[in-house]
Amino acid sequence: MAKQPKLKKSGLKPEDKVIMHSCYEARKEKYKDKVWTVKSEPWDLCGSEVVLLEGFNGGFATEYLKKVEG
């Protein structure tokens, strides 16, 4: 069996504030510059690290999220 590549850990955790970047959703007017609250611990979904965001249906890939400080 082939060895799976290690996921890059985002370090995100519940209650963190994030914005979307460099993805389809980030270009949509209703999501542009929206601050989201992470509501789950990250998990692996088909080789991508994902989290749940408050008010967004389904998991969202952490590689397209940037933590907002403050």
matplotlib code that plots the C-alpha trace (Angstrom):
import matplotlib.pyplot as plt

x = [0.0, 1.4, 2.2, -0.2, 1.4, 1.1, -1.5, -0.2, -1.8, -3.6, -3.6, -7.2, -9.5, -13.1, -13.8, -11.0, -12.0, -11.0, -11.5, -11.6, -8.9, -7.8, -10.9, -14.2, -16.2, -13.8, -14.7, -18.4, -19.8, -21.7, -18.6, -16.0, -14.3, -16.7, -15.2, -16.2, -16.1, -14.6, -16.9, -15.1, -11.7, -10.0, -10.3, -9.1, -11.5, -10.1, -6.6, -7.7, -7.8, -11.3, -13.3, -16.9, -17.6, -20.5, -23.2, -21.6, -22.9, -20.4, -16.7, -14.3, -10.7, -8.3, -5.8, -8.3, -8.7, -6.6, -6.8, -7.8, -5.9, -7.6]
y = [0.0, 3.4, 5.8, 8.7, 12.2, 14.1, 16.8, 20.2, 21.1, 24.5, 24.9, 26.2, 25.4, 26.1, 29.8, 31.0, 33.8, 33.3, 34.7, 32.8, 33.5, 32.3, 30.2, 30.4, 31.3, 34.2, 35.9, 35.8, 39.2, 37.7, 36.0, 38.7, 39.9, 38.0, 36.9, 33.3, 31.5, 28.0, 25.6, 22.3, 20.7, 20.1, 16.6, 14.8, 14.6, 12.8, 14.1, 17.7, 19.2, 20.7, 22.5, 23.5, 27.2, 28.8, 29.6, 27.6, 24.2, 21.4, 21.2, 23.9, 23.3, 25.0, 25.8, 28.5, 30.0, 32.7, 33.3, 36.8, 38.1, 40.3]
z = [0.0, -1.0, 1.9, 2.1, 2.0, 5.3, 5.5, 6.2, 9.5, 9.5, 13.2, 13.0, 16.0, 16.9, 17.5, 15.3, 12.9, 9.2, 5.7, 2.4, -0.2, -3.6, -4.2, -6.1, -3.0, -2.1, -5.4, -4.8, -3.6, -0.7, 0.7, -0.2, 3.0, 5.2, 8.5, 9.4, 12.7, 12.6, 14.4, 14.3, 14.7, 11.3, 9.7, 6.6, 3.7, 0.7, 1.3, 2.1, 5.6, 6.1, 8.9, 9.4, 9.2, 11.0, 8.4, 5.6, 4.5, 4.4, 5.1, 3.7, 2.8, 5.2, 2.4, 1.3, 4.8, 6.4, 10.1, 11.1, 14.1, 16.7]

ax = plt.figure().add_subplot(projection="3d")
ax.plot(x, y, z, "-o")
ax.set_aspect("equal")
plt.show()
